[in-house]
């Protein structure tokens, strides 16, 4: 007898990825979470019933969101020819360390393009630490046309909440909101807890993460449900007041003071401040305001897991660090999101007119003024 969880996992392959029998599928995880390893094995087993060529890999944790995965996963996903040539050209280690020069990056892309037919057709990424903001994911989706479902920190409870959303209905809502955001040039975000920030999105694409990963090169979180973009570097000014770390509510607020696109100062008495300061001191790029995301999933409810909480309809999340994989210019092995509740999001157009997208967390009709 199939459980409800079994059926939702099947929907990953039937609805979200629309996998075909002759395609190559890869499911992977790291060794950070036993629960996630168990889930990934079950997803892999069910995936095996949908296609003839399904692989599974577990690797040692990178210990950081946005860090490049190890060589063994590159080889499993891209095939031997790509990885061997990247190693022979002394390029792969530079990619993994996120220290690659533009000329070498161009050479790497040419190598991947030459052998792109050897890459897997679909990925379910169930590692605890996210591979979303990596060259690994970017090369697979952008160059090889791989369809990529990213599920970092996923937990079984999500099958009952955000993964049980009406996918088609959410897709329409998310696309409509992305269209509105795309027309803006400047964005203001304010929340009742004191967050207040403004930045430019000039020439930056607002993207819709809908969970519908059915076309070549499509990439999405699962659970999905957000509009996201990379703010133009150097333009963000204001403050972010954090009430939540990625996995828990903070005992007292932590304030990030943002100037010219970077965290200039961290203020607060919470112990989490030490962990955050450590990451921000590792590389100057880690201080970059990397992302604005707007949640669109009306079945997302969980607050203590950023994978689900950032999808809650009517919230926003903002991230620090890497944005190189979705339109930005900052490459660093760090990407950390923070959730903000009851936001007012104002879209400012080139002619100065204003469109309030969210007011106190409630979606507003488009009334430019």
NORPERA-V484639 format. One record per backbone hydrogen bond with DSSP energy under -0.5 kcal/mol. NH is the residue of the N-H (numbers start at 1). CO is the residue of the C=O. E is the energy in kcal/mol with one decimal. If there is no record, write none. Layout:
BEGIN
nh=<NH	NH>
co=<CO	CO>
e=<E	E>
END
This chain:
BEGIN
nh=<7	8	9	10	11	12	12	13	13	14	15	16	17	19	23	25	25	26	27	28	29	31	37	38	39	40	41	42	43	44	45	46	47	48	49	49	50	51	52	53	54	55	57	59	66	67	68	73	74	75	76	77	78	79	79	83	84	85	86	87	88	89	90	91	92	95	96	97	98	99	100	105	106	107	108	109	110	111	112	113	114	115	116	118	119	120	121	122	123	124	125	125	126	126	134	134	138	139	140	141	142	143	143	144	145	146	147	148	149	149	150	150	151	151	154	158	159	160	161	163	164	165	167	170	171	172	173	174	175	176	177	178	179	180	181	182	183	184	185	186	187	188	189	190	191	194	196	197	198	199	201	202	204	207	207	209	209	210	213	213	214	217	218	220	222	225	226	227	228	229	231	232	235	237	238	239	240	242	242	243	245	250	254	255	256	257	257	258	258	259	261	262	263	264	264	265	267	269	273	274	275	276	277	278	279	280	281	282	282	283	286	287	288	289	290	290	291	292	293	294	295	296	297	297	298	300	306	308	309	310	311	312	313	314	315	316	317	318	319	320	321	322	323	324	326	328	331	332	334	335	336	338	340	343	344	345	345	346	346	347	347	348	348	349	349	352	355	357	357	358	359	361	362	364	367	369>
co=<3	4	5	6	7	8	9	9	10	10	11	11	12	13	20	23	53	122	55	124	57	59	33	34	35	36	37	38	39	40	41	42	43	44	45	46	47	47	21	23	52	25	27	29	130	64	96	70	70	71	72	73	74	74	75	79	80	81	82	83	84	85	87	86	86	91	92	93	95	94	94	101	102	103	104	105	106	107	108	109	110	111	113	115	116	77	24	24	147	26	123	149	28	124	131	132	134	135	136	137	138	138	139	139	141	140	121	218	123	147	148	220	125	149	151	155	156	157	157	158	161	162	165	166	167	168	169	170	171	172	173	174	175	176	177	178	179	181	348	348	199	346	197	344	195	191	239	189	237	187	185	185	201	205	228	207	226	208	16	211	212	145	215	148	150	209	209	294	207	292	229	200	232	198	258	196	256	240	254	241	248	243	242	267	240	255	265	238	256	262	236	259	287	257	262	257	255	253	270	271	271	272	273	274	275	276	277	278	279	279	283	284	285	261	288	319	319	229	317	227	315	225	225	311	296	297	246	305	305	306	308	309	297	295	312	340	293	338	291	336	288	334	330	330	323	323	329	330	332	65	320	318	316	314	190	343	358	188	344	345	355	186	346	347	353	349	347	345	355	345	362	343	359	357	365	354>
e=<-2.0	-2.0	-2.5	-2.5	-1.7	-1.0	-0.8	-0.9	-0.7	-2.4	-2.6	-2.2	-2.5	-2.5	-1.8	-0.6	-2.9	-2.1	-2.5	-1.9	-2.1	-1.2	-1.9	-2.2	-2.3	-2.7	-2.1	-1.8	-2.7	-2.5	-2.5	-2.3	-2.5	-1.9	-0.5	-1.2	-1.6	-1.0	-3.0	-1.0	-0.6	-2.9	-1.6	-1.7	-2.2	-1.4	-0.7	-1.0	-1.6	-2.6	-1.7	-2.3	-3.1	-0.5	-1.7	-1.4	-2.9	-2.0	-2.3	-2.2	-2.6	-2.1	-1.8	-3.1	-1.3	-1.9	-2.7	-2.3	-1.4	-2.6	-0.5	-2.4	-2.4	-1.5	-2.4	-2.3	-1.7	-2.0	-2.5	-2.5	-1.8	-1.3	-0.9	-2.4	-1.5	-2.1	-1.7	-1.8	-2.5	-2.5	-0.5	-3.3	-2.7	-0.9	-0.6	-1.1	-2.2	-3.5	-1.7	-2.6	-2.7	-0.6	-1.4	-1.9	-0.6	-2.6	-2.6	-2.6	-2.8	-0.5	-0.6	-2.7	-3.3	-0.5	-1.3	-2.0	-1.6	-1.2	-0.8	-2.5	-1.9	-0.9	-1.1	-2.4	-2.3	-1.9	-2.0	-2.8	-2.4	-2.2	-2.2	-2.5	-2.0	-1.6	-2.4	-2.6	-1.1	-1.6	-2.9	-2.3	-2.6	-2.5	-2.7	-1.9	-2.0	-1.8	-2.3	-2.5	-2.0	-1.9	-2.9	-0.6	-2.6	-0.6	-3.3	-0.6	-3.4	-0.9	-2.4	-1.0	-0.5	-1.8	-2.0	-2.4	-2.0	-1.4	-1.6	-1.8	-2.4	-1.8	-0.7	-2.9	-1.6	-2.2	-2.3	-2.5	-2.4	-0.7	-3.6	-0.5	-2.7	-2.7	-1.8	-3.2	-3.1	-0.6	-2.9	-2.9	-0.6	-2.6	-3.0	-1.6	-1.9	-3.3	-0.6	-1.2	-2.8	-0.5	-1.7	-1.7	-0.8	-2.3	-2.7	-1.9	-1.7	-2.4	-1.7	-0.7	-0.7	-0.7	-1.1	-1.6	-1.7	-2.6	-1.1	-2.1	-1.3	-2.0	-3.1	-2.5	-2.0	-2.4	-0.7	-2.7	-0.7	-1.1	-1.1	-1.2	-3.0	-1.9	-1.7	-1.3	-1.5	-1.6	-1.8	-2.1	-2.5	-2.1	-1.5	-2.1	-2.2	-3.1	-2.2	-1.3	-1.4	-2.6	-0.6	-0.5	-2.0	-0.8	-1.8	-1.9	-2.9	-0.7	-3.1	-0.6	-1.8	-2.4	-0.6	-0.5	-3.1	-3.3	-0.5	-0.5	-3.0	-2.4	-2.8	-2.2	-0.9	-1.2	-2.5	-2.7	-1.8	-2.8	-1.0	-2.0>
END
